[in-house]
Every structure is written in structure tokens, then in C-alpha cells.
């Protein structure tokens, strides 16, 4: 019983720290807060079920790959256009350029393929290495590099207003 209580406490402590990062990543991946919360809930459930084996290893990496893979699987199954739940950046009343830029970026990210979005989110928002990114969706580092390059180029086409944020070699 002590083992289970200790496992529960260590999982709860880990999940409390990890959940906000997972949610942020899932929001960028899915483009929808409700879906993102579902993806995170599923990831935490799967980690909890395997916690005794994962706790001493790298549970963050395992947890991170679940929303990536689940979101890609959902997208492949549905093949439906996801309707944006974010207002048109042109109609932002606040005049805050940071907010407008974020909305523009979110809209552009939604228009990328699932793999492109996953690679950019994991690289630039989660600050992962190419090897770690490759592990999440189960692809090679070469695929990560080429996907990142084509995704940045596509972002530049979709939102040239963000060119100062994008890599100089893409401009």
C-alpha cells in the first residue's frame, strides 16, 4: 500500500508541474483548447497507468509524444477542416500588437499540416532538440529538419507580417 501511495504522490507532483507545458503544446498542436485538454487528459491517464515504470526514466518525453501522436491520428481519421475558435486578428480591439501577432501566428499554425505544426511547436515552443522531436512522432532527424524548413517557409508565405520572427534564411 505504501508503494501505491508513494507512486500516487510522485505522479501527482510530476503531473502538477508537467500539465501546463503539455497543455500549451497541445493547444498549439490542435488549435483548439477543448481538444487540447482532452489530449492532455489522455496523456496523463496513460502516464499514470505506467507510472511505476516511467517515474525513474523520462516521463516527460513519453507524455509529450502522446498528444503529438493522438492529434495526428485524430486528424487522419477526421480529415475535417478545424474551424478556428480565435477571432480574426484584423478585428482585435485591443490594438496590442503582441496579441495580434499571437493570433496571426496561431492562425498560420492551424493552416500547416499536422506534422509541420508538431515539429515547429516542439522545436520553438518546447525548445526540444531535433533528436527529441524525432522521437515524439517516430520519424528521423532528417525528416524533422526538412519538415521544419518547409514549415517555416510555409509560415512565411501564410503570414509575411511575422517574417521578423522567422528564421532569416527563410525570408
C-alpha positions as CSV (number, residue, x, y, z in Angstrom):
1,X,0.0,0.0,0.0
2,X,2.9,2.4,0.8
3,X,4.3,1.8,-2.7
4,X,1.0,2.8,-4.3
5,X,0.6,5.9,-2.0
6,X,4.2,6.9,-2.9
7,X,3.5,6.3,-6.6
8,X,0.3,8.4,-6.4
9,X,2.1,11.2,-4.6
10,X,5.1,11.3,-7.0
11,X,2.8,11.1,-10.1
12,X,0.6,13.9,-8.7
13,X,3.7,16.1,-8.1
14,X,5.1,15.4,-11.6
15,X,1.7,15.9,-13.3
16,X,1.2,19.3,-11.5
17,X,4.4,20.6,-12.9
18,X,4.1,18.9,-16.4
19,X,0.4,19.7,-17.1
20,X,0.8,23.4,-18.0
21,X,3.6,22.6,-20.5
22,X,1.6,19.7,-22.0
23,X,-1.5,21.9,-22.3
24,X,0.4,24.7,-24.0
25,X,1.9,22.3,-26.5
26,X,-1.4,20.6,-27.1
27,X,-3.2,23.9,-27.8
28,X,-0.6,24.8,-30.4
29,X,-0.8,21.3,-31.9
30,X,-4.6,21.1,-32.1
31,X,-5.6,24.8,-32.4
32,X,-8.5,24.1,-30.0
33,X,-8.4,24.4,-26.2
34,X,-11.1,21.8,-25.7
35,X,-9.3,19.2,-27.8
36,X,-6.0,20.2,-26.2
37,X,-7.5,19.5,-22.7
38,X,-8.7,16.1,-24.0
39,X,-5.2,15.3,-25.4
40,X,-3.6,16.2,-22.1
41,X,-6.1,14.3,-20.0
42,X,-5.4,11.2,-22.2
43,X,-1.6,11.7,-21.9
44,X,-1.8,12.0,-18.1
45,X,-4.0,8.9,-17.9
46,X,-1.6,6.9,-20.0
47,X,1.4,8.1,-17.9
48,X,-0.5,7.3,-14.7
49,X,-1.1,3.8,-15.8
50,X,2.6,3.3,-16.5
51,X,3.9,5.5,-13.7
52,X,5.8,2.8,-11.8
53,X,7.9,2.0,-14.9
54,X,8.2,5.7,-16.1
55,X,8.9,7.6,-12.9
56,X,12.6,6.9,-12.8
57,X,13.1,7.3,-16.6
58,X,11.9,10.2,-18.7
59,X,8.1,10.5,-18.2
60,X,8.1,14.0,-19.9
61,X,9.2,12.5,-23.2
62,X,6.7,9.8,-23.0
63,X,3.9,12.2,-22.1
64,X,4.9,14.7,-24.8
65,X,4.7,12.1,-27.6
66,X,1.1,11.1,-26.7
67,X,-0.6,14.3,-27.7
68,X,1.5,14.6,-30.8
69,X,0.6,11.1,-32.0
70,X,-3.0,11.2,-30.8
71,X,-3.6,14.5,-32.5
72,X,-2.1,13.2,-35.8
73,X,-4.2,10.1,-35.5
74,X,-7.4,12.2,-34.9
75,X,-6.5,14.4,-37.9
76,X,-6.0,11.5,-40.2
77,X,-9.3,9.9,-39.1
78,X,-11.4,13.0,-39.4
79,X,-9.7,14.9,-42.3
80,X,-12.1,17.7,-41.4
81,X,-11.1,21.4,-41.5
82,X,-10.8,22.6,-38.0
83,X,-12.8,25.8,-37.5
84,X,-10.8,28.4,-35.7
85,X,-12.1,29.4,-32.3
86,X,-9.9,32.5,-32.3
87,X,-11.1,35.9,-33.6
88,X,-9.8,37.3,-36.8
89,X,-6.6,39.2,-36.0
90,X,-7.8,42.2,-38.1
91,X,-10.7,42.6,-35.6
92,X,-8.6,42.8,-32.5
93,X,-10.0,45.7,-30.4
94,X,-7.1,46.0,-28.0
95,X,-4.6,47.2,-30.5
96,X,-2.0,45.2,-28.7
97,X,0.5,44.1,-31.4
98,X,1.7,41.2,-29.3
99,X,-1.9,39.8,-29.1
100,X,-2.4,40.5,-32.8
101,X,0.9,38.7,-33.6
102,X,0.0,35.7,-31.5
103,X,-3.4,35.4,-33.2
104,X,-1.8,35.7,-36.6
105,X,0.7,33.0,-35.6
106,X,-2.0,30.7,-34.2
107,X,-4.0,31.1,-37.4
108,X,-0.9,30.4,-39.6
109,X,0.0,27.3,-37.5
110,X,-3.5,25.9,-38.0
111,X,-3.0,26.0,-41.7
112,X,0.1,23.9,-41.6
113,X,0.0,20.1,-41.9
114,X,-0.2,18.2,-38.6
115,X,3.5,17.1,-38.9
116,X,4.7,20.6,-39.7
117,X,2.8,22.1,-36.8
118,X,4.1,19.4,-34.4
119,X,7.7,19.9,-35.4
120,X,7.5,23.7,-35.1
121,X,5.7,23.6,-31.8
122,X,8.1,21.1,-30.3
123,X,11.1,22.9,-31.6
124,X,10.3,26.6,-31.0
125,X,7.7,26.4,-28.1
126,X,9.0,23.4,-26.2
127,X,12.7,24.1,-27.2
128,X,13.4,20.4,-27.9
129,X,16.4,19.1,-29.9
130,X,15.9,17.5,-33.3
131,X,16.5,14.1,-31.8
132,X,13.8,14.6,-29.2
133,X,11.4,15.9,-31.8
134,X,12.1,12.9,-34.0
135,X,11.2,10.6,-31.1
136,X,7.8,12.1,-30.4
137,X,6.1,11.3,-33.8
138,X,8.6,8.5,-34.6
139,X,10.4,10.0,-37.5
140,X,14.1,10.5,-38.5
141,X,16.0,13.7,-37.6
142,X,16.4,14.3,-41.3
143,X,12.6,14.3,-41.6
144,X,12.5,16.8,-38.7
145,X,15.0,19.1,-40.4
146,X,13.2,19.1,-43.8
147,X,9.8,19.4,-42.2
148,X,10.9,22.4,-40.1
149,X,12.4,24.1,-43.1
150,X,9.3,23.6,-45.2
151,X,7.0,24.6,-42.3
152,X,8.9,27.8,-41.7
153,X,8.8,28.6,-45.4
154,X,5.0,28.0,-45.4
155,X,4.6,30.2,-42.3
156,X,6.4,32.9,-44.1
157,X,4.0,32.6,-47.1
158,X,0.9,32.5,-44.8
159,X,2.0,35.3,-42.5
160,X,4.7,37.5,-44.0
161,X,3.9,40.0,-41.2
162,X,5.7,37.6,-38.9
163,X,8.9,37.5,-41.0
164,X,11.0,39.1,-38.2
165,X,10.1,36.1,-36.0
166,X,11.0,33.5,-38.7
167,X,14.5,32.3,-39.5
168,X,16.5,34.7,-41.7
169,X,17.3,32.0,-44.2
170,X,13.6,31.5,-44.9
171,X,12.9,35.2,-45.8
